[in-house]
Structures are given as C-alpha cells and as structure tokens.
C-alpha cells in the first residue's frame, strides 16, 4: 500500500500540530500468476508419451511441457471477496477432461460474503480449490515436485457452496460444503444426488497443523446409486526452521452395489520429510502406499487391483524469491504388473522429473 507522509511540524503560538499520515486508497484488486514448465523421463518409455493413467500432474513423458500456467485476479473489499483464475497446461488437460469445454480452463471462480459482523464467518460459492488434502496443483506450495498418488486421485477442485468459520484465535477453522460431486463442476447425467463435505483444521501453534476433511456423495446415476464415504487426515509439523514433516492418511469406502451393506475400501498413507540445508536449497523425501483392490478409484484389471508402494527424493534450488528449479527421482512398485516397460507388463515404474516455476 502506497503511503503519502507529511512530516512537517506546524507551530501556532504555543501550540504544535503534527501533520497526520495520509494513506492513499488501497485497490481492492490483486493480480498474480504462476507458470510451471517440466520435463519427465519415464524409463517405461510409453509410445504415446503419457505416463500411467492414475497420474494426472507432470504426466507427459520425454517432452518439455507446461504443467500449469495460471493468471488470477482477486477482489477483496469490506465484507465481499471474489477470485477468478484461468489456466492452461497438462494439469488442466487431464484433470478437467470430464468438464464442459468452456469450463476446462477455469482454475477458480468464486464469490464470498461475510455474513456476520461479530464473527469471521463466510459463505463462498462457485468453483474453489478442494477442501481435501495438503497438496495442490500449484507446485511451489508442495514439498515435492510431483504429486502423491493419493493427491492425484482425490479432488483438486470442487464446485458448490461453503460456509466457513475461523475462530478469533485463528487456531480453528471449520467448514461445511454442499458439492456437485467428487471433483465435478458438471454433474453426471441422471445424477440428482447432492454431495457434502466437511473440514476441521486445528493449529495449536505456528509449528503444527492438524486437519480432518470428509466427503459424502454418489458418483453414479441415481438408478445405480452407490454411496461414497471418504476421510482425509493429515498433520504438518515444523520441527525447526529447516525441517518439517507431513503425515497423511486417506481412506474411503463405497457401496459395492446399489443398496448394499457391503463396501469396497481403498486407503493410502504418505510421509513427506523436507529439509532446508541452506537458504537456497531444499531436499524432500517421500514414502507412500496406495491400495485400491476393487478398483473404485483406480481400475487396473489386475487380480489384486492397485497395491503400490512409492518412494521419491527431490532437490530444490531457489533461484530467487519467486523462481524455483526442482529435480525428482521416483519409483513405484506394485504387487501386480500394472505398469508397462517398452510395451510389456511390469510391476515397477521409475521416472525422473525436472521443473522450473515462477510466481508473480
């Protein structure tokens, strides 16, 4: 905020008057942007240059590409706020493939109104970032270059209306959301079922964040309705100025058939440790496991579905305050042959990825 300051001292008789500091009006609009380019080499060497089907970010093999290019405008004034962000890149191409053409390049479009003069209570409606998980599409905000399996296979975005409350101490955040569905702007034909989400976030100190998010809904036409129940739990811990840890666990259950009391279950634990050796370098290590035996989220056709361990390590170099270069090595190993290497089934997949990102 630009300030015009008058420091003159005016004396009239025995009285001394200090001129007041005068602030120019602050614009309610803020503009920002983000660009992340990447190159990934998959040692499975897919002919179509597309990595395994359950990977949606940084998923093109052996070609320099754009993961996410984003331009955003934010409006905030008094008790009203709004966000509009337009995007392009392979993230948009593969994550919004089911949406209408005019919506495939919308990263965010929402309006918020503060509904209480005494409490920090807001209602937001539109297309919003998901309330689920600790990883986002914006790579600079994540501890690792690529997204974990649980992040790529749970919602990145959502469409609906949310009521959110932040406590006076800012230690608690509570939200309830009415949704169009599981990462959906456009509902499925024949589906009139509402979906719901909740979020409870607790920050007991500046070094610890604890979160529990849920989803309840149906992702089938109403005639074949299967209720889905999902929980996302994570904790983020800042051990020191240089070292932090994220521990996450997703678990979901979906009815086997319409009206059944039996459920197909999937789950995924993940641990990510990040250390900053110097002011300009960061090292990240990740371990993860994803099990979806019945193929609710990831259908493989294999006898045991997807039972996959993953390990990765990445090195980050902060070129400047707003530019980051990253390189990551990652391996996925499954119980069954769910990957391909030179066109032949295999149970392992190894790949290297680099990225260069700028935010402004």
NORHURA-V857607 format. One line per field, one symbol per residue. burial: b if it has 16 or more other C-alpha atoms within 10 Angstrom, else e. A space follows every 10 residues. Layout:
# NORHURA-V857607
burial: ???
This chain:
# NORHURA-V857607
burial: eeeeeeeeee eeeeeeeeee eeeeeeeeee eeebbbbbbb bbbbbbeeeb bbeebbbbbb bbeebbbbbb bbbbbeeeee bbbbbbbbbb bbbebbebee eebbbbbbbb bbbbeeeeee bbbbbbbbbb bbbbbbbbbb eebbbbbbbb bbbbbbbbbb bbbbbbeeee ebbbbbbbbb bbbbbebbee bebebbbbbb bbbeeeebbb bbbbbbbbbb eeeebbbbbb bbbbbbbbee eebbbbbbbb bbbbbbeeee eebbbbbbbb bbbbbbeeee bbbbbbbbbb bbbbbbbbeb eeebbbbbbb bbbbbbbbee eebbbbbbbb ebbbbbbbbb beeeebebbb bbbbbbbbbe
